[in-house]
Amino acid sequence: MNLYSFFGKKIKTLSAVILLMILWGITPVSAQTAQVNSTEAIITQISELLSASKYNEAIALFDTIPQAERGSSQLRLLRASILSAAGKYAEARTIAEAVTKAEPRNTEAFFTLAAIEGAAGRTRQERDALEAIIKIEPDNADALITLGNISLRNRAIRTAASYFHRVFSKDPGNVGALLGLGRAFRMNSEWEEAERYYNRAVELYPDMAEARSERARFYKSRGFLLNALTDLDAAKKSAPDDYWIAIDRGSVLFDMNRRSQALEEYNRAIAINPGEFLAYVYASGLKDDLGDFDGAEKDYAVLAKLRPDYYYALEGLGLHKMRNEKWAEARDVFMEAYKRAPEEHLYALLAAINWMRAENVTSPRSFLNQAQSRVKRDTLEWYMFRLYYDLTARNYMGENDMIIRLDRETDEVLKARMLFYMALYYDTRGNTALAEKYFIMVNEMDKKAIPEWRLNNWIMIKRNLKPQ
């Protein structure tokens, strides 16, 4: 066990720091039983701050350790790891590099440096630090397995397999080597060999959640969903607070069309780690499908805060704001989505239509003029922008031309989307009969994959419209 095993994966839990303390010969004790200013009590408190993602407070508390003790290589490396967890990679790197120079055979220092470089996204430097360990200890299993996993990420499958085999040849029961070989053969579509190594890992370590979840991913990729679920049930029992097991189990249940149970798993993942975005992606879509619109809207709102660059969250949030007729809020959300993804021109149309409903029809005229200039001229989208722009001037001369162009359009997805915007155009004009005619036309095209269809369906239900 080494620093890289913990901080290389950016694990910040209490147990990780306590294990590090054991590794370095520091006896872990509770803050209540330790002397108030003892190093042991301080490190225990630091671990609690790390588990709460309070990195700056952890660093400040670390600096209260007596200077004489802080000078040890173990505690300097611990400080570097804390700095790395806080995203202060340059400062962390400086400390770790200083220890490697002072103690060129200190493998823990190189593991720490590798973890820092990996967290900073500097893969070449991460490999260099791990290779330095191999020069010191040619059979160091942790370094070899990590190099193998890096090679897999780069799809250098043969290179990865060679690292894993070096460990396996010395220790056939090493779970990291077994799982690594399973991954390598799976990525190379050598299914029987992959399953053989996964089975061996589970046979040797039946209660290890990682072995079970790895084999479950293999089974899922091969379509053996019941086998995958069986492994994930066992993994969940072994590690009930593992976020990724909850995600994987939810995905398998979803593929089995057990959507309510899948949603339970995604909600469980959110409860385990509310700061991780992926579970919200799955949960929000499922809640939409299952009719929990308020829940979906809340998840989209959280997603938009966690990942502002994920504009699909803004799209979903904006649609729900429209569903609730919160026009000004919907406008602001779609304006932000358009800012994040200016190539998604139709966000501009949605922003404009909500702007008209929130204030008055003429309000977004300048915005539409600017947005239209970004659209390829003489496309159907361009003419729809022009129609909306003319609407702000209360000029309705382009309607017939747009209708003709819609009739001629052969791309059914594009046509469905533009029919929806035509419906919104008439609705904003106050021509309810024509608007509802177009809403029904969109519904009949049955293009459920487009976001406009979802909003159109809500409108149909709210207005009690029936397909003709």
N, C-alpha and C positions, 0 to 999 in steps of 0.2 A: 504494500500500500504506500502511496506517495502523494505529494502535493498535487501533482498533475491529475491524479484520479479524482480529486475533489474540485480544485479551483480551475482546472482545465475545462470542466463542464460548468463552471460558474455556479457551483453549488454553494449556497450561503446559509445552510441550516445550522442549527445548534449542534447536531450530531457530527457534522463535518469538522467543525473546529475542535470539538472534544476529541475526535479521533486523531486529529493533528497533534493535539496536546499529548496523547498517549504515545504517538509515534516519536515525539521528541523527549519523552521522559518527564513530561509535566503532568502531575496528578490532577485530573479534573475533579473539582469539588463545587458544591453549590455556593453561591455568593453569601448565603445566610450563614454557612458554617465556617467559611474562610475568614481570615482576618480582613478587615475592611480594605486595606490598601495592598493586600498581597497580590502578586502577579497572577496566581491561580484565579482569584476572585475577579480580577480585572478582565482576564481572558474569557471567563465564563460570561461576564456582562457584555463583552464585545461580541461573543457569539450570538447573544440574544438580540443585540442591535443589528447584526448582519441579517438574522432571520427576519427582521422587520424592515430590511432594506434601508436602514439608517446609517449609511456609509460614513458620512462626515462625522457623525457623533462617535462612531466606532473608531475612526482614526484619531479623533481628539482624545478619546479615552485611552487608546493605546499609548499615546504620548505621556500619560501619567505614570506609566511603568518606570521604575527607577532606571536612570541612565545606565548604570552599571549592567543591569540585566538586558536592557534594550540592545546592547552592543553584541549580543550573541548572534551567531549566524541563524539559528533557528527562529529567533524572534524577528530578526531583520527580514527573513523570508516570509514570515507570517504577515508583517507589515506590508511587504510588497504585494502579497496576495490580497490583502484587504484593499489596498489602493487599486489593484487591478479590478476587483469586484465593483469598485466605485467608478470605474472608467478612466482612472488616472494612469494610463498605460505608460507614459513617458517616465513619470516619477517612479512607478513600480519597476520598470525595466532598469533604470539606473541602479536601484538597490540590488536587484537580482544579479545584474552584470558585475557589480562590485564584489559580490560574494563569490561568483564563479572565478573571478581573477585572483582573489585572495586564497580561494580553496579550489584549485582547478580539478580536483577529483571528487568534489562534493556533488553527487548526482542529484540530491534534492534541490540544490541551487539551479541546476540545469532543468529539472522538471518544472520548477517555479517559473523560470524564464520561458520555457516552452508554453506553459499555460498562459502567461501574459501575452506572448506573441500570438498565440492562437485566438485569444479573446479580442485582440486588436486587429485580427484579420490578416496578420503578416505570416502567411503560410510558409514561405521560404525560410524565414528566420526561426519559425517554430520547428521546422524539420532540422535546421542546423543545430538547435539546442538538443534535440533528441538524438541526432547522430553523434553529438559529443558524448552522450551517455553511453552509446554503443561502443565507442572507442575505449571508454573506461571499463565498461562491463559488457562484453560482446553478447552475452546471453540474457541481458536485462529484459525480462518478459514484458514489463509495462511499457518500456520505450519501443520495443519491437511491435507490440500490438497497436500502440498509438500511431506509429509510422504506417502500419498496415491500414488502419482506418482512414488516415489522411490520404493514402493512395487510393482507397475506394472512393472517397469523395471526389477525387480527380479522375475517377474511372480508369485508373491504371491497375486493372484487375490482377494481371499476372504478378506485378510488383507487390501488390498487397498480399496475394496468396503466399509469396515467398517469405514475407515477414512472418505471417501466421504460421507457416510450416516450420520455421526456425524454432518457434516456441513449442509447437506441437511435437516436434521430434525429440525435444528434451523432456517435455511434460505433456503426455497425451491427455491428461485430465484437466489441463488449463482451460477454464471456461471461456476466457477471452479469445484464445486461439480457436477453440471449437466454434464459437459464434462468428468469429471473423471469417473462418473458412466457409461456414454456412452462407454468410453474406456474399463472399466472393463467388462461390459456385452459383448462387441464386442470380447474381447480376450477370453471370455468364450463361444463364439459362441451362445450367447443368443440374436439373431438378433432383435427380436421384442422389447425387453426391451431396447437394445442399441439405436434403432431408436427412441423410445419414449423419451429418455432423450436428444438425439441430437435435436429432433424436438422441444422440450420444450426450449432448449437453443437458438435455432434460432428464435423461436416465441417471446421470451423475448428480444433478442438482435439481431434483424434482420440486423443491420449494423455492427455487430462485425465480423471482418475478421476471428478471431480464431474460432468462433462458426461455421461459414460457411465452413472453410477449414477442420475442424474436421469432420463435417458431410460428406463433399465431400470424405474424405478418407474412411469413412464407405461405402458410395455408391460405390466407386471404387472397394473396396474389395468384394462387393456383385455383381459386374458386371453391375451396373446401371450407365453407363458412362454419359448419357445425364443429369441425376440428378446431378452427381458429377460436370460436367462442368458448370451447372447452378449455383451451389453454389460457384464454384471457380471464375466464372465471377463476382459474387457479392462481393466475398472476394477481388478480384483484384481491384474493384472499390473503396472499403473501404481502402485498403492498397496497393496502386500501387507500393510501393518500398519494398514489402516483398519478400525476396529471396525465401522462401520455398513455398509460394503460386505460384510463377513462376515455380518452379520445379514441384510441384504437377500438375499444369495446363498443363505443357508440357508432363508429363507422361500420363495424361488422353487423351490428343490429340493424343499422339503416339499410345495408345491402340485403339483409334478410327481410326487408319491408316491415320490420318491427319498430316503427317510427316513434311511437310513444316511449318505448324503452330506450331507444337511441337518444331521445331528448333528455331522458333522465340521466343518462351518462354524461351528456354534454353539460347539463346543469351541475352535475357532480364535479366535473372538471373545473367549471367556473368557481364553485365553492372552494375547491382545493387551491386554485391559483387565480384569483380575480384580476390579476394584472397581466395575464397571458391572453393574447388576442384570439387564437385559433378557435377555441371552443365557442366564442361568441359568433364567429362566422357560421359555424354549423348550426348552432342553436337558433340564431335569428331566422335563417332560412326555413328550418323545421317548424318554428313557431308560426311563421307565415303560412306554411302548408297546412298546419293543423288548426289554423284559425285563431291562434292566440296573438292577435294583432298588437295589443298593448305591450305584451311581453317582447314581441319582435322589435317594436319601436324602441323600447328601453335598451335592448341589446345592440341595435344599430347605433344608438346614441353613445353607448360605452365604447363600441368599436371605433367610432369616429374620433373619440378622445385618445384612445390607446394608439391608434394608427391613423394619423391624419392623412397619410399618403394613400390609404386604402379607400379610394373614392367610391367604391361600391357600397360601403357603409353609409356614405352621405346620400347616395342614390336611394337606398332603402329607407333611410330616415326621411328624406324629402317626400317620397311617395306616401309615407304614413302621415306626414304633416298635411298633405293634400287630402288624404282620406278623412282627416279630422277637420278639414276646411280651415286650417291655420295658415292662411295664404301668405302672410308676411314672413312667418317662420319658414315655410316651404321655400319661398323666394330666396331667403338668406342661405338656406342649406344648398339649394341648387346653384346659387352663385358661387359658393365655396367649392362645390363639386366641379363646376366649370373651370374654376381657377386651378384646381388640382389636375384636371384632365381636359385641357382646352381643345383636344382633338375630338372629344365627345360633344359635338356641336348641339345635340338635342337637349343637353342640360341647359343650354342657353334659352331654348324655346320654353322649357318648363319653368325656368327662372322668370322669363318674361310674362308668361301667362299668369303666374302667381302674383307677379308685380302688378299686373293690370287689375286683378281681383282684390288685391290688398289696398290699392290706392285708387288709380283711375287709368283708363285705357291709354292715355298719352304718356304716362310716366316712363316706360322703358324704351322710348323711341331712340334715344341716343345709344343706349346699350345694344339694341337690336342692330342698329346701323354698324356699330363696331364688330359685333359678332358675325354679321353676314359677310363682312370683308374677309373673314378667315375661312369661309366655306368656298369650296371649288365652284366656280361660276357655271351656270347652266345645268347643274345637277338638280334633282328633285328637292333635296334639302335647301338648296340656294333659293329656289322659287318659294318654298314654304317660309323661309326667313323674310323674303320680300313681301309675302302676303301678310305676315304678322307685322312687319314694319308699316305697311299700308294701313293695317287696322288701327295703329296708333294715330294715324292721320285721318281716321274715319273715311278712308278711301277703299271702296269695296269693288273696284273695277277688275281686280285680278282673280276673282273667284272662279269664273268660268274657265279661264286658262288653266288654273290649278286642277279643276275637276277633270279636264281633258287629259292633263298630264298623269293624273292618278289612274285614269282608265287605261292608259297606254303602258303603265309600269308593269314589267314582267317579273321583277324581283319581289316575290310575295312577302318576304320579311320586311323589306323596305316599304312596300305598299301598305302593309298592315300598320306600321309605325306612322306613316304619313296620314293614313285615314284617321288615326287617333288624333293627330294634331289638327286635322281638319275639323274633327268633332269639337275639340276644345275651342277652335276659332269661332265656330258657329255658336257655341255655348256662351262665349264671352260677348259676342255680338248681341245675344239675347234671342237668337233664333233657335229655340229649344227643340222644335220639331225636326229641323235639319240636323241638329247636334245629335239627337237620339237616333236618327236614322244611321248616322255614321258610327255611333257607338255600337249599334247592332251589327253593322258591317264588319267592324273590327272583331267582334266576338265570333262571328261566323267564319273568319279566316283562321281562328284557332291556333294562333302562334303563341303558345303559352310560355315560351322561353324568353320572350322580350319583356322588359319591365313595364312597358306601356300596357301590355295585355292584363297584367295584374291590376293596375289602376283602373283600366277600362272595366274589368270584371267587378270591382268594388262599386263603380258608378252604376253598372247594370243592376246590381243587387239593390243598391240604395234607391234607385228610381223604379224598381220593379219592372225593368224592361225585359222582354222575352224575345229570343231569336225568332225571326219570321219564318 
